[in-house]
Amino acid sequence: MSEQQPAVHTTWRSLSRPLALAAALVALFFVLRRIPMTIEVFIVATLIAYGINPLIRLLSRRLPRLLVIVLVYVMFFVLLLVGAIIVIPTAIEQLQNLFANSGDYITAAQSFIDRQEAWINQKFGGHMLPTQLRGLESTAVSKLSE
């Protein structure tokens, strides 16, 4: 007779790697939350340099390395600047639209809630909310609309 290995062993083995990775990510997050801001700048700079390095290696086959480094970093900063010029005004405009139309959004949400409340009252009767909660609802809506 041959003995079969228990299924628990293979299940534990298949779960151990993701659990270890999750624990490592939690530990890394915990450590990174404790790092001062100056060290974070160095870490970000290192990650940028590490990410740009393959492009520099590829281009340095045809051009001098110093020139490639300067060109790649100038292109990186130009792309960053163009992205900021495009993204920041658009984000500000979207936030202004959100605040300008917030009254309409609240009105639409209130009418949706009223329709749902009417449907619930029709299906289940009018005794769904206690009187204390009805007062709370009207107070919350008035505060939101202000």
Backbone as a printed PyTorch tensor [residue, N CA C, xyz], in Angstrom:
tensor([[[  0.8180,  -1.1780,   0.0000],
         [  0.0000,   0.0000,   0.0000],
         [  0.8700,   1.2520,   0.0000]],

        [[  0.5150,   2.1920,  -0.8220],
         [  1.2670,   3.4420,  -0.8270],
         [  0.4490,   4.5200,  -0.1210]],

        [[  1.1630,   5.3470,   0.6080],
         [  0.4940,   6.4200,   1.3400],
         [  0.4510,   7.6730,   0.4700]],

        [[ -0.6860,   8.3190,   0.4650],
         [ -0.8160,   9.5640,  -0.2760],
         [ -0.5210,  10.7330,   0.6560]],

        [[  0.0640,  11.7540,   0.0810],
         [  0.3640,  12.9340,   0.8860],
         [ -0.9230,  13.7060,   1.1240]],

        [[ -1.0820,  14.2850,   2.2810],
         [ -2.3100,  15.0140,   2.5730],
         [ -2.4380,  16.2620,   1.6870]],

        [[ -3.6780,  16.5950,   1.3600],
         [ -3.9560,  17.7580,   0.5220],
         [ -3.6730,  19.0590,   1.2630]],

        [[ -3.6550,  19.0150,   2.5720],
         [ -3.4150,  20.2130,   3.3720],
         [ -2.0090,  20.7400,   3.1180]],

        [[ -1.0370,  19.8450,   2.9350],
         [  0.3420,  20.2490,   2.7240],
         [  0.4710,  21.0530,   1.4240]],

        [[ -0.1290,  20.5930,   0.3460],
         [ -0.0320,  21.3240,  -0.9180],
         [ -0.8260,  22.6220,  -0.8630]],

        [[ -1.9350,  22.6250,  -0.1470],
         [ -2.7050,  23.8550,  -0.0150],
         [ -1.8970,  24.8970,   0.7560]],

        [[ -1.2550,  24.4720,   1.8400],
         [ -0.4360,  25.3970,   2.6200],
         [  0.7170,  25.9290,   1.7900]],

        [[  1.3190,  25.0720,   0.9810],
         [  2.4390,  25.4940,   0.1380],
         [  1.9810,  26.5280,  -0.8880]],

        [[  0.7910,  26.3370,  -1.4650],
         [  0.3040,  27.2860,  -2.4650],
         [ -0.1290,  28.6060,  -1.8350]],

        [[ -0.4750,  28.5820,  -0.5690],
         [ -0.8860,  29.8100,   0.1090],
         [  0.2730,  30.5500,   0.7640]],

        [[  1.3620,  29.8710,   1.0060],
         [  2.4520,  30.4890,   1.7590],
         [  3.1020,  31.6500,   1.0080]],

        [[  3.2850,  31.5280,  -0.2980],
         [  3.9120,  32.6160,  -1.0460],
         [  3.0580,  33.8790,  -1.0680]],

        [[  1.7670,  33.7950,  -1.4290],
         [  0.9700,  35.0350,  -1.3940],
         [  0.8750,  35.6410,   0.0040]],

        [[  0.7880,  34.7950,   1.0330],
         [  0.7370,  35.3190,   2.3970],
         [  2.0490,  35.9960,   2.7710]],

        [[  3.1620,  35.4100,   2.3740],
         [  4.4590,  36.0160,   2.6510],
         [  4.6200,  37.3350,   1.8940]],

        [[  4.1390,  37.3740,   0.6450],
         [  4.2070,  38.6050,  -0.1330],
         [  3.3350,  39.6880,   0.5030]],

        [[  2.1480,  39.3320,   0.9350],
         [  1.2640,  40.3050,   1.5830],
         [  1.8980,  40.8230,   2.8760]],

        [[  2.4980,  39.9220,   3.6580],
         [  3.1550,  40.3420,   4.8940],
         [  4.3400,  41.2630,   4.5980]],

        [[  5.0850,  40.9500,   3.5430],
         [  6.2170,  41.7920,   3.1730],
         [  5.7480,  43.1750,   2.7250]],

        [[  4.6520,  43.2340,   1.9630],
         [  4.1240,  44.5250,   1.5290],
         [  3.6240,  45.3510,   2.7010]],

        [[  2.9770,  44.7020,   3.6580],
         [  2.5100,  45.4130,   4.8500],
         [  3.7080,  45.9410,   5.6380]],

        [[  4.7350,  45.1180,   5.7760],
         [  5.9340,  45.5550,   6.4940],
         [  6.6230,  46.6980,   5.7640]],

        [[  6.7030,  46.6140,   4.4390],
         [  7.3090,  47.6790,   3.6430],
         [  6.5180,  48.9790,   3.7890]],

        [[  5.1940,  48.8880,   3.7370],
         [  4.3520,  50.0630,   3.9200],
         [  4.5740,  50.6660,   5.3020]],

        [[  4.6510,  49.8160,   6.3190],
         [  4.8790,  50.2940,   7.6850],
         [  6.2140,  51.0220,   7.7890]],

        [[  7.2550,  50.4680,   7.1720],
         [  8.5800,  51.0910,   7.2170],
         [  8.5680,  52.4070,   6.4430]],

        [[  7.9390,  52.4060,   5.2620],
         [  7.9190,  53.6230,   4.4530],
         [  7.1380,  54.7530,   5.1190]],

        [[  6.1470,  54.4170,   5.9280],
         [  5.3920,  55.4470,   6.6420],
         [  6.2570,  56.1200,   7.7110]],

        [[  7.2860,  55.4580,   8.1560],
         [  8.1490,  55.9790,   9.2190],
         [  9.3560,  56.7590,   8.6810]],

        [[  9.5800,  56.6890,   7.3800],
         [ 10.7580,  57.3320,   6.7960],
         [ 10.5050,  58.8330,   6.6710]],

        [[ 11.4780,  59.6390,   7.0450],
         [ 11.3230,  61.0860,   6.9020],
         [ 11.2340,  61.4960,   5.4230]],

        [[ 10.7310,  62.7040,   5.2000],
         [ 10.4830,  63.1830,   3.8470],
         [ 11.7560,  63.2650,   3.0020]],

        [[ 12.8760,  63.6190,   3.5850],
         [ 14.1070,  63.7450,   2.7980],
         [ 14.5530,  62.4020,   2.2430]],

        [[ 14.3770,  61.3580,   3.0180],
         [ 14.7690,  60.0400,   2.5360],
         [ 13.8020,  59.5840,   1.4430]],

        [[ 12.5330,  59.9700,   1.5470],
         [ 11.5670,  59.6360,   0.5040],
         [ 11.9800,  60.2500,  -0.8310]],

        [[ 12.5180,  61.4600,  -0.8020],
         [ 12.9670,  62.1120,  -2.0290],
         [ 14.0880,  61.2990,  -2.6620]],

        [[ 15.0310,  60.8250,  -1.8680],
         [ 16.1150,  60.0130,  -2.3970],
         [ 15.5970,  58.6870,  -2.9470]],

        [[ 14.6080,  58.1060,  -2.2980],
         [ 14.0390,  56.8480,  -2.7850],
         [ 13.3460,  57.0590,  -4.1260]],

        [[ 12.5710,  58.1490,  -4.2410],
         [ 11.8950,  58.4430,  -5.5050],
         [ 12.9200,  58.7200,  -6.6040]],

        [[ 13.9610,  59.4560,  -6.2950],
         [ 15.0100,  59.7400,  -7.2830],
         [ 15.6920,  58.4580,  -7.7330]],

        [[ 15.9270,  57.5470,  -6.7980],
         [ 16.5410,  56.2650,  -7.1500],
         [ 15.6250,  55.4540,  -8.0540]],

        [[ 14.3360,  55.4520,  -7.7540],
         [ 13.3890,  54.7170,  -8.5910],
         [ 13.2990,  55.3160,  -9.9920]],

        [[ 13.3420,  56.6370, -10.0870],
         [ 13.3270,  57.2790, -11.4010],
         [ 14.5890,  56.9070, -12.1800]],

        [[ 15.7260,  56.9850, -11.5280],
         [ 16.9790,  56.6260, -12.2020],
         [ 16.9760,  55.1620, -12.6310]],

        [[ 16.4450,  54.3000, -11.7900],
         [ 16.3770,  52.8700, -12.1120],
         [ 15.4280,  52.6340, -13.2840]],

        [[ 14.3480,  53.3970, -13.3570],
         [ 13.4020,  53.2320, -14.4540],
         [ 13.9120,  53.7830, -15.7670]],

        [[ 14.7270,  54.8250, -15.7230],
         [ 15.2490,  55.4470, -16.9370],
         [ 16.4980,  54.7170, -17.4470]],

        [[ 17.1420,  53.9580, -16.6080],
         [ 18.3980,  53.3040, -16.9670],
         [ 18.3110,  52.4410, -18.2280]],

        [[ 17.2820,  51.6110, -18.4580],
         [ 17.2560,  50.8200, -19.6990],
         [ 17.2370,  51.6790, -20.9600]],

        [[ 16.5290,  52.7940, -20.9220],
         [ 16.5130,  53.6940, -22.0760],
         [ 17.8890,  54.3030, -22.3000]],

        [[ 18.5590,  54.6560, -21.2260],
         [ 19.9140,  55.2290, -21.3500],
         [ 20.8710,  54.1890, -21.9330]],

        [[ 20.7840,  52.9560, -21.4730],
         [ 21.6510,  51.9010, -22.0190],
         [ 21.4010,  51.6870, -23.5050]],

        [[ 20.1320,  51.7080, -23.8910],
         [ 19.7830,  51.4810, -25.2950],
         [ 20.3170,  52.5960, -26.1830]],

        [[ 20.1290,  53.8290, -25.7600],
         [ 20.5780,  54.9570, -26.5750],
         [ 22.0840,  55.1840, -26.5140]],

        [[ 22.7370,  54.7250, -25.4490],
         [ 24.1800,  54.9570, -25.3290],
         [ 24.9870,  54.1000, -26.2960]],

        [[ 24.3470,  53.1760, -26.9780],
         [ 25.0590,  52.4000, -28.0090],
         [ 25.3820,  53.2720, -29.2140]],

        [[ 24.5460,  54.3030, -29.4640],
         [ 24.7160,  55.1290, -30.6550],
         [ 25.2850,  56.5160, -30.3440]],

        [[ 25.0510,  57.0050, -29.1060],
         [ 25.4990,  58.3520, -28.7260],
         [ 26.3720,  58.2600, -27.4760]],

        [[ 27.1500,  59.3110, -27.1930],
         [ 27.9280,  59.3120, -25.9500],
         [ 26.9950,  59.2560, -24.7290]],

        [[ 27.4190,  58.5360, -23.7100],
         [ 26.5740,  58.2790, -22.5460],
         [ 26.1490,  59.5650, -21.8320]],

        [[ 27.0560,  60.5200, -21.6630],
         [ 26.7220,  61.7660, -20.9880],
         [ 25.6260,  62.5190, -21.7450]],

        [[ 25.7320,  62.5600, -23.0660],
         [ 24.7220,  63.2250, -23.8770],
         [ 23.3670,  62.5150, -23.7600]],

        [[ 23.3870,  61.1960, -23.7380],
         [ 22.1490,  60.4190, -23.6080],
         [ 21.4930,  60.6870, -22.2550]],

        [[ 22.2850,  60.7160, -21.1980],
         [ 21.7460,  60.9800, -19.8630],
         [ 21.0850,  62.3510, -19.8190]],

        [[ 21.7660,  63.3600, -20.3490],
         [ 21.2030,  64.7120, -20.3560],
         [ 19.9120,  64.7400, -21.1790]],

        [[ 19.9270,  64.1260, -22.3680],
         [ 18.7420,  64.1250, -23.2200],
         [ 17.5590,  63.4080, -22.5620]],

        [[ 17.8140,  62.2680, -21.9610],
         [ 16.7300,  61.5020, -21.3450],
         [ 16.1420,  62.2610, -20.1650]],

        [[ 16.9740,  62.8470, -19.3250],
         [ 16.4430,  63.6000, -18.1830],
         [ 15.7280,  64.8720, -18.6250]],

        [[ 16.2150,  65.5420, -19.6640],
         [ 15.5130,  66.7200, -20.1840],
         [ 14.1590,  66.3050, -20.7430]],

        [[ 14.1100,  65.1930, -21.4970],
         [ 12.8260,  64.6990, -22.0190],
         [ 11.8840,  64.3170, -20.8760]],

        [[ 12.4220,  63.7050, -19.8400],
         [ 11.6110,  63.3100, -18.6910],
         [ 10.9910,  64.5310, -18.0170]],

        [[ 11.7970,  65.5560, -17.7820],
         [ 11.2830,  66.7570, -17.1240],
         [ 10.3270,  67.5370, -18.0250]],

        [[ 10.5790,  67.5380, -19.3330],
         [  9.6470,  68.1970, -20.2590],
         [  8.3040,  67.4730, -20.2530]],

        [[  8.3300,  66.1530, -20.2880],
         [  7.0810,  65.3850, -20.2230],
         [  6.3690,  65.6110, -18.8990]],

        [[  7.1080,  65.6800, -17.8220],
         [  6.5210,  65.9570, -16.5130],
         [  5.8910,  67.3470, -16.4800]],

        [[  6.5780,  68.3200, -17.0370],
         [  6.0670,  69.6870, -17.0790],
         [  4.8290,  69.7940, -17.9610]],

        [[  4.8610,  69.1780, -19.1300],
         [  3.7010,  69.1930, -20.0260],
         [  2.5200,  68.4860, -19.3620]],

        [[  2.7800,  67.3690, -18.7080],
         [  1.7140,  66.6780, -17.9890],
         [  1.1140,  67.5410, -16.9040]],

        [[  1.9580,  68.2520, -16.1790],
         [  1.4590,  69.1360, -15.1200],
         [  0.6780,  70.3010, -15.7060]],

        [[  1.1260,  70.8270, -16.8320],
         [  0.4230,  71.9440, -17.4700],
         [ -0.9430,  71.5040, -17.9680]],

        [[ -1.0580,  70.2660, -18.4160],
         [ -2.3370,  69.7710, -18.9230],
         [ -3.2280,  69.2870, -17.7880]],

        [[ -2.6680,  68.5610, -16.8350],
         [ -3.4690,  67.9130, -15.8010],
         [ -3.9650,  68.9100, -14.7500]],

        [[ -3.1110,  69.7780, -14.2600],
         [ -3.4910,  70.6650, -13.1550],
         [ -4.6230,  71.6160, -13.5370]],

        [[ -4.5700,  72.3210, -14.6710],
         [ -5.7130,  73.1790, -15.0040],
         [ -7.0120,  72.3890, -15.2370]],

        [[ -6.8980,  71.2220, -15.8390],
         [ -8.0860,  70.3950, -16.0600],
         [ -8.6820,  69.9480, -14.7390]],

        [[ -7.8350,  69.5560, -13.7980],
         [ -8.3350,  69.1340, -12.4860],
         [ -8.9940,  70.3010, -11.7550]],

        [[ -8.4020,  71.4800, -11.8340],
         [ -8.9970,  72.6570, -11.1930],
         [-10.3400,  72.9830, -11.8270]],

        [[-10.4090,  72.9170, -13.1560],
         [-11.6700,  73.1870, -13.8530],
         [-12.7520,  72.1790, -13.4690]],

        [[-12.3670,  70.9080, -13.3700],
         [-13.3320,  69.8840, -12.9850],
         [-13.8320,  70.0990, -11.5550]],

        [[-12.9440,  70.4710, -10.6480],
         [-13.3680,  70.7570,  -9.2730],
         [-14.2870,  71.9670,  -9.2130]],

        [[-13.9940,  72.9970, -10.0020],
         [-14.8660,  74.1670, -10.0420],
         [-16.2430,  73.7960, -10.5750]],

        [[-16.2880,  72.9500, -11.6150],
         [-17.5740,  72.4830, -12.1440],
         [-18.3320,  71.6650, -11.1070]],

        [[-17.6060,  70.8420, -10.3780],
         [-18.2420,  70.0330,  -9.3420],
         [-18.8800,  70.9180,  -8.2790]],

        [[-18.1450,  71.9160,  -7.8140],
         [-18.6860,  72.8020,  -6.7880],
         [-19.8190,  73.6660,  -7.3460]],

        [[-19.7050,  74.1070,  -8.5980],
         [-20.7490,  74.9440,  -9.1900],
         [-22.0420,  74.1620,  -9.3810]],

        [[-21.9320,  72.8830,  -9.7030],
         [-23.1120,  72.0670,  -9.9740],
         [-23.5270,  71.2070,  -8.7920]],

        [[-22.9220,  71.4140,  -7.6460],
         [-23.2190,  70.5510,  -6.4980],
         [-24.6740,  70.6580,  -6.0750]],

        [[-25.2870,  71.8300,  -6.2290],
         [-26.6980,  71.9800,  -5.9070],
         [-27.5710,  71.0940,  -6.7890]],

        [[-27.2390,  71.0580,  -8.0850],
         [-27.9900,  70.1870,  -8.9980],
         [-27.7980,  68.7200,  -8.6410]],

        [[-26.5700,  68.3690,  -8.2740],
         [-26.3040,  66.9730,  -7.8940],
         [-27.0850,  66.5850,  -6.6480]],

        [[-27.1340,  67.4890,  -5.6840],
         [-27.8610,  67.2040,  -4.4370],
         [-29.3550,  67.1080,  -4.7230]],

        [[-29.8660,  67.9800,  -5.5900],
         [-31.2830,  67.9300,  -5.9520],
         [-31.6160,  66.6110,  -6.6540]],

        [[-30.7390,  66.1930,  -7.5700],
         [-30.9730,  64.9260,  -8.2640],
         [-30.9020,  63.7600,  -7.2940]],

        [[-29.9610,  63.7970,  -6.3730],
         [-29.8570,  62.7200,  -5.3800],
         [-31.0840,  62.7010,  -4.4790]],

        [[-31.5560,  63.8700,  -4.0900],
         [-32.7430,  63.9290,  -3.2360],
         [-33.9730,  63.4040,  -3.9560]],

        [[-34.1310,  63.7510,  -5.2410],
         [-35.2900,  63.2380,  -5.9840],
         [-35.1840,  61.7260,  -6.1550]],

        [[-33.9690,  61.2120,  -6.3480],
         [-33.7810,  59.7590,  -6.4230],
         [-34.1780,  59.0950,  -5.1070]],

        [[-33.7370,  59.6770,  -4.0100],
         [-34.0800,  59.1260,  -2.6930],
         [-35.5840,  59.1920,  -2.4600]],

        [[-36.2150,  60.3040,  -2.8800],
         [-37.6690,  60.4210,  -2.7180],
         [-38.4040,  59.3560,  -3.5360]],

        [[-37.9300,  59.1220,  -4.7590],
         [-38.5590,  58.0720,  -5.5750],
         [-38.4020,  56.7030,  -4.9430]],

        [[-37.2040,  56.4310,  -4.4060],
         [-36.9850,  55.1390,  -3.7710],
         [-37.8410,  54.9990,  -2.5120]],

        [[-37.9650,  56.0870,  -1.7570],
         [-38.7770,  56.0590,  -0.5520],
         [-40.2520,  55.8350,  -0.9040]],

        [[-40.7060,  56.4800,  -1.9790],
         [-42.0980,  56.2790,  -2.4060],
         [-42.3280,  54.8300,  -2.8350]],

        [[-41.3540,  54.2600,  -3.5300],
         [-41.4810,  52.8610,  -3.9670],
         [-41.5150,  51.9230,  -2.7610]],

        [[-40.6360,  52.1840,  -1.7790],
         [-40.5990,  51.3500,  -0.5660],
         [-41.9050,  51.4960,   0.2050]],

        [[-42.4200,  52.7330,   0.3150],
         [-43.7000,  52.9380,   1.0050],
         [-44.8400,  52.2380,   0.2850]],

        [[-44.7880,  52.2420,  -1.0530],
         [-45.8240,  51.5650,  -1.8240],
         [-45.7660,  50.0600,  -1.6010]],

        [[-44.5730,  49.4970,  -1.5570],
         [-44.4090,  48.0460,  -1.3970],
         [-44.6370,  47.5810,   0.0400]],

        [[-44.1120,  48.3480,   0.9950],
         [-44.1000,  47.8670,   2.3730],
         [-44.9540,  48.6950,   3.3330]],

        [[-45.5590,  49.7310,   2.8670],
         [-46.3600,  50.5670,   3.7580],
         [-45.5670,  51.7640,   4.2450]],

        [[-46.2460,  52.6870,   4.8950],
         [-45.6120,  53.9340,   5.3020],
         [-44.9380,  53.8960,   6.6510]],

        [[-44.7890,  52.7530,   7.2670],
         [-44.2220,  52.6750,   8.6160],
         [-42.7850,  52.1910,   8.6040]],

        [[-42.0330,  52.5950,   7.6000],
         [-40.6580,  52.1140,   7.4840],
         [-39.7080,  52.8700,   8.4060]],

        [[-39.8020,  54.1870,   8.4380],
         [-38.8640,  54.9820,   9.2260],
         [-39.5240,  55.4850,  10.4980]],

        [[-38.8260,  55.3670,  11.6150],
         [-39.3410,  55.9920,  12.8310],
         [-39.3120,  57.5100,  12.6900]],

        [[-40.0730,  58.1890,  13.4850],
         [-40.1580,  59.6470,  13.3770],
         [-38.8240,  60.3270,  13.6610]],

        [[-38.0030,  59.7370,  14.5300],
         [-36.6930,  60.3380,  14.8270],
         [-35.8200,  60.3530,  13.5750]],

        [[-35.8710,  59.2900,  12.7800],
         [-35.0410,  59.2260,  11.5760],
         [-35.5670,  60.1520,  10.4910]],

        [[-36.8670,  60.3770,  10.4200],
         [-37.4080,  61.3040,   9.4250],
         [-36.8990,  62.7150,   9.6970]],

        [[-36.8520,  63.1150,  10.9580],
         [-36.3120,  64.4230,  11.3070],
         [-34.8390,  64.5300,  10.9840]],

        [[-34.1100,  63.4470,  11.2020],
         [-32.6820,  63.4130,  10.9020],
         [-32.4570,  63.5450,   9.4030]],

        [[-33.3100,  62.8850,   8.6160],
         [-33.1790,  62.9610,   7.1590],
         [-33.3850,  64.3870,   6.6710]],

        [[-34.4020,  65.0630,   7.1420],
         [-34.6700,  66.4400,   6.6930],
         [-33.5640,  67.3810,   7.1460]],

        [[-33.0120,  67.1730,   8.3270],
         [-31.9010,  67.9950,   8.8050],
         [-30.6660,  67.7880,   7.9390]],

        [[-30.3650,  66.5300,   7.6040],
         [-29.1910,  66.2390,   6.7700],
         [-29.3440,  66.8440,   5.3910]],

        [[-30.5270,  66.7610,   4.8040],
         [-30.7450,  67.3410,   3.4690],
         [-30.6130,  68.8520,   3.5000]],

        [[-31.1210,  69.4920,   4.5360],
         [-31.0020,  70.9520,   4.6210],
         [-29.5440,  71.3760,   4.8070]],

        [[-28.7890,  70.6260,   5.5850],
         [-27.3620,  70.9560,   5.7820],
         [-26.5880,  70.7720,   4.4720]],

        [[-26.8990,  69.6850,   3.7420],
         [-26.2060,  69.4390,   2.4740],
         [-26.5330,  70.5060,   1.4370]],

        [[-27.7660,  70.9380,   1.3960],
         [-28.1390,  71.9300,   0.3930],
         [-27.5490,  73.2990,   0.6960]],

        [[-27.2220,  73.5630,   1.9600],
         [-26.5630,  74.8280,   2.3050],
         [-25.1520,  74.8320,   1.7610]]])
